[in-house]
Amino acid sequence: MSIPESHREEIKAMPVRLRALLEAELKAGNEITEVGHSFPAPPAGAYFKLAKPLLTHPQKSGDGIEYYDRNNSTYSGEITDSKRFYFLLEPARPPEPEPDMDVIRARLAPTMQLNAATAVMDCPVVTETDQGLVRRFESSMVMDFDKWHDGVGYDLDALQAMSPAEKKSIETMLLRRGARDWRDIEALACLDTFETRRALQAAMNSPNPEVRNAVTRCAPELIPDSVRTASLVKGLETANFFGGLSQTLDQVAEYHPPLIVETLLRGVLARGGDVAVHFAAMLCYIHGQAPGPFDMEQRPFFLRFNTENYSEREAVFRELCQKIGVEADRYLVRRKSSSTPPMVPAEPPDHTVEVDVRGESLTYCELTRSAHVICTFAGGPRMVPRTLSNWFYPLGRRTEKMSDEEKEIIIERIAGYCRKHHRMNNLTFET
């Protein structure tokens, strides 16, 4: 099959190795069924969904290709490269067969008989209204890759149906473990007690933007506008995609006082190209020049912000300001007047580490660059330091070699972050 005319420009922008693989697949008889610019690809990239699984490449990583076996409801295999802007997606697998209810009833029969005998003796029977609901909620707290990947929260229906005593036991457990991510925040807000409200207010001091965003989303009445604004400004200035920036932008679309707008305008000039693309789109939406936070009709204009050439960024920034009715020189003069050379920070820059259990990798992210390393999870997390990649810079989509000294530092930071923020206290190293 030849390359469809409607997709030639998007295919032309693909990395060389992925484009060669796609062309080989089309020649082998595979077809493109869908092209999109949403998850798993950022709007600055694209995904190409195939009609069949790969025909010309083994379903594993190698030779510049990264393969992940996702198997969700919309696609299965995920094929990309280290930059993760463009993807080939294999079709979803057929659904699993329906469970055999006769087998399930046979397995439950002894328990049902025991409950019946207990009822005859006028003893209390354990029903779903007591321990069953607690077990259901606790089971929902066990996070696997699919729940994490698809954004599935805890079972709040079970939590709401519990008795006061059961809710108190769950509250105690949640308060003891602390607010680790947005799921904990949702559950604390659902309980809505004096202690959980205090915990939600304290969570606004979390270094994790996803946690702070969840508090302002689930319990806005507890947070003063000044605190909410400060949290969103911090997210716009420091958060990365897959590290809280998407959730920050979701809130900015609905809540954007002047300080938020100022931060977006500064960020269009100062932040990485992939982030500047979304800031420009959001500014158009806030100023009534777009029907949504990312208007696909104006995507070619937004993508012009994804450049590391400041002259090009300045030129398109002027166009944006003219479109939304903002004085461009006010921000450009401020930028140019800052002539003091950058200082080497005394402490490590802010960073996060993303965990991909199914893909067996950890991704270290700073403000403008990232790197990844293999980590296996069977039998406990085990990092393989020798697989640490080179630096990847989304702005300009370029890579840079990492020195041996840097690798030692980054491996230590990854391990420290995972132990502190991902509770991976049993993390070990493969020599």
Order of alpha helices (4+ residues) and beta strands (2+ residues): alpha-alpha-beta-beta-beta-beta-beta-alpha-alpha-alpha-alpha-alpha-alpha-alpha-alpha-alpha-alpha-alpha-alpha-alpha-alpha-alpha-beta-beta-beta-beta-beta-beta-alpha-beta
